[in-house]
């Protein structure tokens, strides 16, 4: 994804944690709606204009290189009148406002937090006319996307930290010297000297689709978890992309066998889903490393096997002189949205702290 806050945008992007023009509510409930949704509040004429394509191309960016495609967000629309009469606690809300009395020479983008719901992010894009609104959106929506993106995984970390996972977290801290946020009822199912696997409770996200004889529904069972492994740090060449993938495949070959003898978890290297990576940093800014996203499959024998998505974070533990990896995985039917479980994995990776 593109870098947050390009210098040209800062000329008219004013971030605020206040609730200007909104009535702040105390003791309100947590946010509602899906993790991967942005509610766009705009008049029908604005929503149905050329601006809709601009919103879609900038706010529904792809998390690469998954197949089927995984979008960061889905846009839903309400008019201002409809919004005032309904639920206002959507986690991500974007207001597109045309105000003839607006005096600025450039459109204005303003961020508010916790307006109608705890953990909510509300962003106003304000302009004096449609032309200014369109120009402001074209210049600033990438940064708006990144604000919502960061808010999504930060919100999940806060959510996970409310659960009682003390026993599992203590075991991981004692063994690896790190602390991470985990979903409720997480359990360690594999314990090796240099390898743990944490299993998350299976979830179900049904999806309706057209079938002969009418609409049908897929149960949408999602299996997900986290693998943690470590090995000796030798030198900085271990952070080279191909070397990280080589070491990943070695660790999985010996620690992630399939129930069918001879099969083990590996990495898909087909061109369409070839792994991608980039430098990244944890939420607290103290754990810096390299993240890789891609698809896994069970390999080792020339037979058909299942697979899914992975998202992992490689870094060096400064006190233990170990290369470490947190590798989350998601196994779900292609008819089921992977956005939510992958966002959960992203939040876990970002939550890591040294202990």
C-alpha positions in Angstrom: 0.0 0.0 0.0 1.2 3.6 -0.6 2.9 5.6 2.2 0.7 7.5 4.6 0.5 11.3 4.5 2.3 12.4 1.3 3.7 15.9 1.8 1.4 17.5 -0.8 -1.6 16.2 1.0 -0.6 17.8 4.3 -1.4 21.2 2.8 -5.1 20.5 3.3 -5.4 17.4 5.4 -6.2 18.5 9.0 -6.5 15.5 11.4 -8.5 16.1 14.5 -9.4 13.9 17.4 -12.1 16.3 18.5 -15.7 16.1 17.4 -16.2 19.5 15.7 -19.8 19.9 14.4 -20.8 16.7 16.2 -22.3 16.3 19.6 -19.9 14.2 21.7 -21.6 11.3 23.5 -20.4 9.8 26.8 -20.8 6.1 27.7 -21.7 5.1 24.2 -21.5 1.5 22.8 -18.8 -0.1 20.7 -19.0 0.3 16.9 -21.1 -1.9 14.7 -20.9 -3.1 11.1 -18.4 -5.4 9.4 -14.6 -5.0 9.8 -14.2 -4.4 6.0 -16.8 -1.7 5.5 -16.7 2.0 5.0 -20.1 3.8 5.1 -20.1 6.7 2.6 -22.7 9.4 3.5 -23.4 11.5 0.4 -26.3 12.8 -1.6 -27.4 10.4 -4.4 -26.2 12.9 -7.0 -22.7 12.8 -5.6 -22.6 9.1 -5.1 -23.8 8.2 -8.6 -21.4 10.6 -10.3 -17.9 10.0 -11.6 -16.8 10.4 -8.0 -18.1 6.9 -7.3 -15.3 5.3 -9.4 -12.7 7.4 -7.7 -14.0 6.3 -4.3 -14.0 2.7 -5.3 -10.5 2.7 -6.9 -8.9 4.4 -3.9 -10.7 3.0 -0.9 -11.2 -0.6 -2.0 -7.5 -1.5 -2.4 -6.4 -5.1 -2.7 -4.4 -7.0 -0.1 -2.0 -8.8 -2.4 -1.3 -11.5 -3.6 -4.3 -13.5 -2.5 -6.7 -15.5 -4.6 -9.6 -15.1 -4.7 -9.0 -11.3 -4.4 -9.2 -9.8 -0.9 -10.2 -6.1 -0.7 -9.3 -3.9 2.3 -12.8 -2.4 2.3 -16.2 -2.6 0.8 -18.2 0.7 0.3 -21.8 1.0 1.3 -23.9 4.2 0.8 -26.5 6.2 2.7 -27.9 9.6 2.0 -27.6 12.2 4.9 -31.4 11.8 5.5 -31.2 8.0 5.6 -28.1 8.2 7.9 -29.9 10.5 10.4 -32.7 8.1 10.8 -30.6 4.9 11.2 -27.8 3.4 13.1 -24.8 5.8 13.4 -22.3 3.5 15.0 -20.6 2.2 11.9 -16.9 1.7 12.6 -15.8 3.7 9.5 -17.8 6.6 8.2 -16.9 9.0 5.4 -19.0 12.2 4.8 -18.8 13.9 1.4 -20.0 17.5 2.0 -20.6 20.3 -0.4 -21.0 23.6 1.4 -21.3 26.8 -0.7 -20.3 28.8 2.4 -16.9 27.0 2.6 -14.1 29.6 2.3 -11.1 27.5 1.7 -9.2 27.6 -1.6 -8.7 23.8 -1.3 -11.0 21.1 0.0 -10.6 20.1 3.6 -10.2 16.6 5.1 -10.9 16.2 8.8 -10.7 13.2 11.0 -12.8 12.6 14.2 -12.7 9.7 16.6 -15.4 8.2 18.9 -18.2 10.3 17.6 -21.2 7.9 18.0 -19.3 4.7 18.9 -16.2 3.7 20.8 -13.4 3.0 18.4 -15.2 4.8 15.5 -13.4 6.8 12.8 -15.4 9.5 11.1 -13.8 11.5 8.3 -15.3 14.6 6.6 -14.3 15.8 3.1 -15.6 19.3 2.7 -15.6 21.5 -0.4 -17.5 24.5 -1.7 -18.6 22.8 -4.9 -18.5 19.4 -6.8 -15.3 20.3 -8.7 -13.4 21.0 -5.6 -14.8 17.9 -3.9 -13.7 15.7 -6.8 -10.2 17.3 -6.8 -9.8 16.8 -3.0 -10.9 13.2 -3.3 -8.5 12.4 -6.1 -5.6 13.9 -4.1 -6.4 12.7 -0.6 -8.3 9.4 -0.7 -5.2 7.2 -0.6 -4.3 8.8 2.7 -8.0 8.5 3.9 -7.7 4.8 3.1 -4.6 4.4 5.1 -6.2 6.1 8.1 -9.1 3.6 8.0 -6.6 0.7 7.3 -4.5 1.5 10.4 -7.7 2.0 12.5 -8.9 -1.4 11.5 -6.0 -3.4 12.9 -5.6 -1.1 15.9 -9.3 -1.7 16.8 -8.8 -5.4 16.6 -5.8 -5.3 18.9 -7.8 -3.4 21.5 -10.6 -6.0 21.1 -8.2 -9.0 21.5 -6.6 -7.4 24.6 -10.0 -7.5 26.4 -9.9 -11.3 26.4 -8.4 -13.4 29.1 -5.6 -15.3 27.3 -3.2 -15.1 30.2 -2.1 -18.7 30.2 -1.4 -18.9 26.5 0.3 -15.5 26.4 2.5 -16.3 29.4 3.6 -19.6 27.7 4.5 -17.7 24.5 6.3 -15.0 26.5 8.4 -17.5 28.5 9.4 -19.5 25.5 10.0 -16.8 22.9 10.4 -13.5 24.8 7.5 -11.8 23.1 4.0 -10.7 23.9 1.1 -10.7 21.3 -2.6 -10.1 21.3 -4.8 -13.1 20.6 -8.4 -13.9 19.8 -10.6 -15.4 22.6 -10.2 -19.2 23.3 -6.9 -19.4 21.4 -4.9 -22.6 22.3 -1.4 -23.9 21.7 -1.7 -27.2 19.8 2.0 -27.7 18.9 4.9 -27.2 21.2 8.5 -27.8 19.9 11.7 -26.2 21.1 11.7 -23.6 18.3 8.2 -23.9 17.0 4.7 -23.3 18.4 1.3 -23.4 16.6 -1.6 -21.5 18.1 -5.1 -22.5 16.9 -8.0 -20.0 16.8 -11.6 -21.1 17.3 -13.2 -22.1 14.0 -15.6 -19.5 12.7 -18.4 -19.4 10.2 -19.3 -16.6 7.9 -22.1 -17.7 5.6 -22.3 -16.3 2.1 -25.3 -16.4 -0.2 -24.9 -17.2 -3.9 -27.0 -17.9 -6.9 -27.6 -21.6 -7.6 -30.0 -23.6 -9.7 -33.4 -23.6 -8.1 -32.9 -20.3 -6.3 -30.5 -18.7 -3.8 -28.2 -21.0 -1.7 -25.9 -20.5 1.2 -22.3 -21.6 1.8 -21.6 -22.4 5.5 -18.2 -20.6 5.0 -16.2 -22.4 7.7 -12.9 -20.6 8.4 -9.9 -22.3 10.0 -7.1 -20.0 11.1 -4.2 -19.8 13.5 -0.7 -18.6 14.2 2.7 -20.3 13.9 5.7 -18.9 15.9 9.2 -20.1 15.1 12.8 -19.0 15.8 16.3 -19.9 14.7 19.8 -18.5 15.3 20.6 -15.1 13.8 23.9 -15.1 11.9 23.9 -12.0 9.7 21.7 -9.5 7.9 21.6 -11.6 4.7 18.9 -13.7 6.5 16.5 -10.9 5.8 16.8 -11.2 2.1 13.4 -12.1 0.6 14.4 -15.4 -1.0 16.3 -16.4 2.1 13.2 -15.7 4.3 11.1 -17.9 2.0 13.7 -20.7 2.0 13.9 -20.7 5.8 10.0 -20.6 6.0 9.7 -23.7 3.8 12.4 -25.5 5.9 10.6 -24.8 9.2 7.2 -25.8 7.8 8.5 -29.0 6.3 9.6 -30.3 9.7 6.9 -28.8 11.9 3.6 -28.6 9.9 2.9 -32.1 8.5 -0.5 -32.9 7.0 -2.7 -35.8 8.3 -1.8 -37.6 5.0 1.7 -39.1 5.4 4.3 -37.3 3.2 2.5 -34.0 2.9 3.5 -30.9 4.7 2.7 -27.2 4.5 4.6 -25.3 1.9 4.4 -22.1 -0.1 2.7 -21.5 -3.5 5.1 -20.0 -6.0 2.7 -19.8 -9.0 3.0 -16.4 -10.7 -0.5 -15.2 -10.0 0.0 -15.7 -6.2 3.8 -15.3 -5.9 4.6 -14.1 -2.4 5.0 -10.3 -1.8 6.8 -8.5 1.0 7.7 -5.2 2.5 9.4 -3.7 5.5 7.0 -3.0 8.4 7.0 -2.1 12.1 4.8 -3.0 15.1 2.2 -0.8 16.7 4.6 0.4 19.4 7.3 1.1 16.8 9.9 -1.0 18.5 9.7 -4.2 16.5 11.0 -3.6 13.0 11.2 -6.3 10.3 9.8 -7.7 7.1 6.3 -9.0 6.4 5.4 -11.5 3.6 2.0 -12.3 2.3 1.1 -15.2 0.0 -0.7 -18.5 -0.4 0.3 -21.9 1.1 -0.4 -25.4 0.0 0.4 -28.9 1.3 3.2 -30.4 -0.8 5.5 -33.3 -0.7 3.5 -35.8 -2.8 2.1 -35.5 -6.4 -1.5 -35.5 -5.2 -4.2 -32.8 -4.8 -4.2 -31.0 -1.5 -5.8 -28.1 0.2 -4.3 -24.7 0.8 -5.1 -21.1 1.9 -3.5 -17.7 2.7 -0.7 -16.7 5.0 0.6 -13.4 6.4 3.8 -13.3 8.4 6.2 -11.0 10.1 10.0 -11.7 10.4 12.2 -9.8 12.8 15.3 -10.2 15.1 14.9 -10.5 18.8 17.5 -8.1 20.1 18.2 -9.8 23.4 18.0 -13.5 22.3 19.9 -13.1 19.0 17.2 -15.1 17.3 15.5 -14.7 13.9 11.8 -14.9 14.7 8.6 -15.3 12.6 5.0 -14.9 13.4 3.1 -16.6 10.6 -0.7 -16.4 10.5 -2.7 -18.7 8.2 -6.3 -18.8 7.0 -8.0 -21.8 5.4 -11.4 -21.0 4.0 -13.7 -21.8 1.1 -13.3 -19.4 -1.9 -16.9 -18.4 -1.6 -16.2 -17.0 1.9 -14.8 -13.5 2.5 -11.2 -13.7 3.8 -11.1 -10.0 4.8 -12.0 -10.4 8.4 -9.7 -13.3 9.3 -6.8 -11.8 7.4 -7.4 -8.5 9.3 -7.2 -10.5 12.5 -3.9 -11.9 11.5 -2.6 -8.5 10.6 -3.6 -7.1 14.0 -1.8 -10.0 15.8 1.4 -9.3 13.8 1.3 -5.6 14.6 0.7 -6.2 18.3 4.0 -7.9 19.0 6.2 -6.5 21.7 9.6 -7.7 23.1 9.5 -9.0 26.7 
